[in-house]
Structure formats: C-alpha cells, structure tokens
Amino acid sequence: MDRLLIVDDNIELLCLYKKMLSVQGKYDIAGMAGNGRDAVIKYKKLKKKPDLVLMDVNMPELDGISAAREIRRYDRGAKIIFVTAEQVYNSDMPPELSGASILRKPFSRAEFIGAIKQALKKRLDDDKN
C-alpha cells in the first residue's frame, strides 16, 4: 500500500483528499499537515517515509515550494505533487524541484487519482534506474 503525506492549509480539502484516497483502498495516509512548516516536521519524524507528498503551494508559515525544498534537502528521493490553484509551472521551480508534478485546482476525482498513480509509477520507474 502506497503511503502519502497530504499538505494543505484548507482543512476541508485535507479531509476531501483523505476521503478520496481512502475510498480507493490502495493508499495509506502517512500524515496530514496544515502548513509547510508542519509538513517538514512530520516528514522528518516519519519512520517510514511516504511514497508521495501532496503539497499545496500557497500556505501560511512556510509555502509549499519552500517546504518541498526542505524535504528534498532531507530526502533527495522524495516524490512531490504540487496541488495548487496558482499559476505555477515547472520552469518556475528551483532546479531541485523541476521534476515535480503539478495538479491544478479545480480538478476531478479522476484527475486527482490519475495524477497520483502517474507520480507513483514515475517513482517506481526512477527506482529501477
């Protein structure tokens, strides 16, 4: 079962994402965080690292891009999907995050699950190489 860390400052979205993932029966929620600072702390405390981090971009205390950079400094292999309504593109990302996926809000349940499956498949492909 793939483990995910979900990060968003909107509690309703956190609960919605968790529900959509739980219904699939293929995902274990390793943790949830309401801002980038908490995400970094939780990621570092997890004994078994998540297979994927779903990260909002615009959050209080520490934005998603800065949090993702800190997570990647700690774990270079961390896989991250940015889930955002912001106009953020891979070309805007710092080099260490240029390969991260970006899922734009609003999206359908199928797009959400599809993006997660694709990111996890990419992780498996990267692990083979």
C-alpha positions in Angstrom: 0.0 0.0 0.0 1.4 3.4 -1.0 1.9 5.9 1.8 1.0 9.6 1.2 1.6 12.8 3.2 -1.1 15.4 2.5 -0.4 19.1 3.0 -2.9 21.9 2.6 -4.0 24.8 4.8 -7.6 24.2 3.9 -8.9 21.6 6.4 -11.9 20.8 4.2 -9.6 20.0 1.3 -7.4 17.8 3.5 -10.5 15.8 4.6 -11.7 15.6 1.0 -8.3 14.3 -0.3 -8.2 11.8 2.5 -11.7 10.6 1.8 -11.0 10.3 -2.0 -7.8 8.3 -1.3 -9.4 6.1 1.4 -12.2 5.0 -1.0 -9.6 3.7 -3.4 -8.3 1.2 -0.8 -4.8 1.5 -2.2 -3.4 4.3 -0.2 -2.3 4.7 3.4 -2.3 8.3 4.8 1.0 8.6 6.5 0.1 12.1 7.8 -1.6 15.4 7.2 -0.3 18.9 7.7 -1.9 22.3 7.5 1.2 24.3 6.5 4.6 23.8 5.1 6.5 24.0 8.4 4.3 21.2 9.9 4.8 19.2 6.7 8.6 19.3 7.0 8.5 18.4 10.7 6.1 15.5 10.1 8.1 14.2 7.1 11.3 14.1 9.1 9.5 12.4 12.1 8.0 9.6 10.0 9.9 6.3 10.5 8.7 5.0 7.2 8.8 7.8 4.6 5.8 8.5 2.4 5.9 7.3 -1.2 4.4 10.7 -2.3 3.7 14.1 -0.8 0.7 16.1 -2.0 1.7 19.7 -1.4 -0.3 22.9 -1.6 1.7 25.9 -2.8 0.2 28.9 -1.1 0.2 28.3 2.7 0.9 30.2 5.9 4.2 29.9 7.9 6.1 28.2 5.0 4.9 28.0 1.4 4.8 24.6 -0.4 7.7 25.3 -2.6 10.0 26.2 0.3 8.7 23.2 2.3 9.3 20.9 -0.7 12.9 22.2 -0.9 13.5 21.4 2.7 12.0 18.0 2.4 14.2 17.3 -0.7 17.3 18.5 1.2 16.5 15.9 3.9 15.4 13.2 1.4 16.6 13.7 -2.2 14.3 10.9 -3.4 11.1 12.5 -2.0 8.3 12.5 -4.6 6.1 15.5 -4.6 2.9 16.6 -6.4 2.1 20.3 -6.1 -1.7 20.7 -5.8 -2.5 24.4 -6.5 -4.8 26.9 -8.0 -1.7 29.2 -8.5 -0.2 29.7 -12.0 3.0 27.8 -11.1 5.0 26.0 -13.8 7.9 23.6 -13.7 10.1 26.4 -15.3 9.3 28.5 -12.1 10.6 25.8 -9.8 14.1 25.7 -8.3 16.3 23.1 -10.0 15.8 20.5 -7.3 12.0 20.6 -7.8 11.9 20.9 -11.6 10.7 17.3 -12.0 7.8 17.6 -9.5 4.3 17.2 -10.9 1.7 20.0 -10.7 -2.0 19.3 -10.4 -4.2 22.4 -10.9 -7.3 23.1 -8.8 -10.1 22.6 -9.5 -9.8 19.0 -10.7 -12.0 16.0 -10.9 -11.6 12.9 -8.8 -10.3 11.0 -11.8 -7.7 13.7 -12.5 -6.7 13.6 -8.8 -6.3 9.8 -8.7 -4.7 9.7 -12.1 -2.0 12.3 -11.1 -1.2 10.2 -8.0 -1.0 7.0 -10.0 1.3 8.6 -12.6 3.6 10.1 -9.9 3.8 6.7 -8.1 4.5 5.0 -11.4 7.3 7.5 -12.1 8.7 6.8 -8.7 8.8 3.1 -9.5 10.5 3.8 -12.8 13.0 6.1 -11.2 13.8 3.4 -8.6 14.5 0.9 -11.3 17.1 3.2 -12.9 
